Amino acid sequence: VATAVAAARDAGLAVSLDLIYGAPGESLDDWRRSVEQAVSLGPDHVSAYALIIEEGTKLERQIRRGEVVAPDDDVQADMYELVDSTLAEAGYDWYEVSNWAREPSQRSRHNLAYWQGADWWGYGPGAHSHVGGLRWWNVKHPAAYAQRLAAGHSPAAGRERPDEAARRLESVLLRSRIAEGLPVSELTGEGRHGVASLIADGLIDGPSALHGRVVLTRRGRLLADAVVRALTV
């Protein structure tokens, strides 16, 4: 990793490191060393994601058979708090639940567009696109993708246009994850009524709510799904 980072710097490129925590057998001290090593490389941007056990994978089958112990939710929460505090001390600001950057200009523009509900075009096998409320996705297999293009056909495997209720739910789900937050005015009446209890529970920042925005606290980031459910009742 250090060699790759050095090569990227020599080439004049910005550097972002993606980290995954909660692997089977990984301790909090193991994770601390990983984070400290990442910070020592001086990346411009860091992403840190909890390991998700996907159904049908080898790891999922090993856990189901009892061969591997599943990641502990409480340990993963401790790991998130560790990476957040370590990066903050090193001068990185969180701008999305799993993403930190030294400067606003070093934030991921593509990901921000996604979280803010903007349009984007995706190219290549399995790529997703979203333009004007319509979303579509390409065939996944490279050979099938190439064959469709060679035949002059669209590589799209499917498309959909979510209705207003689905778009509203997705907006709350995505925009509540970013540091600039979600305008309270975009919530339904019942959702707005839930803000006060979320503040009392330490999940939403009180001063930000007074200024009309729903911004997650660190604890709220750990329980982001629960916050979204409370805001979309």
Secondary structure, 3 states (H helix, E strand, C coil): CHHHHHHHHHCCCCCEEEEEECCCCCCHHHHHHHHHHHHHCCCCEEEEEECCCCCCCHHHHHHHCCCCCCCCHHHHHHHHHHHHHHHHHCCCEEEECCEEECCHHHCCHHHHHHHCCCCECCCCCCCEEEECCEEEEECCCHHHHHHHHHCCCCCEEEEECCCHHHHHHHHHHHHCCECCCEEHHHCCHHHHHCHHHHHHCCCECHHHHHCCEECECHHHHHCHHHHHHHHCC
